[in-house]
Amino acid sequence: HQDIQFWPHTDFSPLTIGVYLDDVDPSMGPMGVIPASHTGNLYDQYTADGQWAGSLSATDILELDLDEVVWLTGLAGSVTVHNCCMIHGSVPNDSPKPRPLLLQTYSRADSYPISNIGANGVTGRLSGTVIGGASNQSVVVEGRMILGAPDWSQSGAPTIFGSQHDEG
């Protein structure tokens, strides 16, 4: 999947930093990324009947060169970084060990969430906190169209984890 559809912003600067909390080896289905995919297509993550899937369709996956996937294994404390437009995901964890990955997402101070699309209606205590530099009134809007997730602030809307779990 790609992340930007879950929480559209006025630009494509958001990135996610992950920290493995335990050692992760190939048997654990680590996160995989397709290098440079953040510069390519932004995929529709809905099913053919208009339901939010939160993942690329089988047809879209066939267009990708899966031989390019880089599987991000590492020792506890290893860090992963991926852009909001990068295609990434994982395969099932076939080991008896968990695969905890702490994820935090950051964006530029002039990158604003588009209200009530996807997870943007869901806020936490630190949502919007500027951690470096200063907030400003400018907005950067880039000319690439994305079809965002449903409004998750409405009760009953699916989450990424629920959507992916329902797929099997």
N, C-alpha and C positions, 0 to 999 in steps of 0.2 A: 504494500500500500504506500501511499504518500500521505504526509501529515497535514499539509496545508488545507486540504478539503475539510478536515475535522475542526479547524479553527482559523478560517480565512482572515488574513490581515491585508493592510493596504499595500504591502510589498512582500517580497519573498526572502526577507532577511532572517525570519525565525529559524533557529537551529536548536537541536536537542542534544544535550550532553548526557551520556549514560555512564554509570559507574557500576562495574560488576562487584557485587558484595561477596561473592564466592568465586573460586576458580571455575572457569567455564571451558570445557573442551568440546571437540566436534560432536561427540555422542549426545551432548545436551541440547542440540538444536539452537546454536547461538544465532544472534541476529546476523543477517547477511545484507549487504548493500551492493547496489550496482553503481560502480564509480561513474561519475559525470552524468548520471541520469537526471540530476537536478536541473540540467540545461535542456532537457527534452520535453516530451509531452506531459501535460497535466491530465491525468486520467479521470474519467467519470467513474465514481465508485458506487454507483447504484446498479441494481439488478435490471434486467430487461423490462420488468413490470413496474419499475419505479420505486422499489424498496431500497432503503439504504443498506449497503453491504459492508462498507468500510474496507473494501479490498478491490484489487483489479480483477476484471473478468478473465475467464479462461482464455477468451479470444485475445485480450490485450497481453496476457502473459506469453502467449505464443509468439508475439511480435518481439519479445525481449530475447537477448542473448544471455541465457542463464549460465553459460560457461564463464561469464564475466563476474559473477557474484563473488564477493570477498566475504568470507565468514569471519566474524569478529570474535575470536576466542581470546582468552586472556586469564591472567591470574587475578585474584581478588584485588580490587583497587584499580584495575585497568579501566581506561576511559575510552568511550566511543563518542564520536561527534558526527551528526549528519544534518544536512540542510532539510528544511521542510518540504522541498520538492523532490528529494532523493527517494528513489524506489528502494524499499527495505522491508524486511520481514524475517520470519524464522520458520523453521520446520519443527515438527513435534520433538519434544525432549524425550528421547528413548532411554534415558538413564534413570536410576532411582533417585538421583539428586535434584534438588530444585535449581532454577537458573535465575536467581534474583538480580535484577538490573534496575538500579535507581535512575529514573529519568527526570531531567529538569529542562524546560524549554525557555529560551531567551530570544529577544529580538532587539532591534535598534530602538532608541527612544522615540523616533519619529515613525515607527511602524505600529499602527493601531489595529486592534481586533475589530472586525466588522460585526457590529452588535447583533445578537440573537441569531447567529448562523453557527451551527455546530456547537462546540463546547464554549463558544464565546459568551453565552448567556450564563455559564456556570463559573462563579468566581470564588476565590479563596482569600484568606486574610492578606496575602502578599501579592495578589494579582495586580499588575500594573506598577509594581515597585521598580523605580529606577535604581539600578545597582552600580552604575558607573556613568559619569558625565552628568548632563542635566536634561530635564524634560524641556521640550519646546513645543511651539504651536504649529510647526510645519508638518506636512503629511506627504509621504512619497507614495504615489499610486503607479503601478506598472501595468502595461497593456496586455496581460495574458489572462484569459478567461478560465475560471474554475467553477465547477458545480459543487457548492458546499454541502456539508452534512445537514440533516434536519436540525431544528432548534431544540437543543438538549435541555433547555431550561423548562420545557414543557414536560409534565409527568408522563411516564410511559415511553418516552423517546429512547431508542436503543443507545447503548454505549459501544465503543469500539470493541471492548472485550465481549460484551453480549452478542454483538453482530458476528464477530469471528467465531465465537463458540457455537452459535446456531448453524454455522456453515458445516460443522462436523469436523 
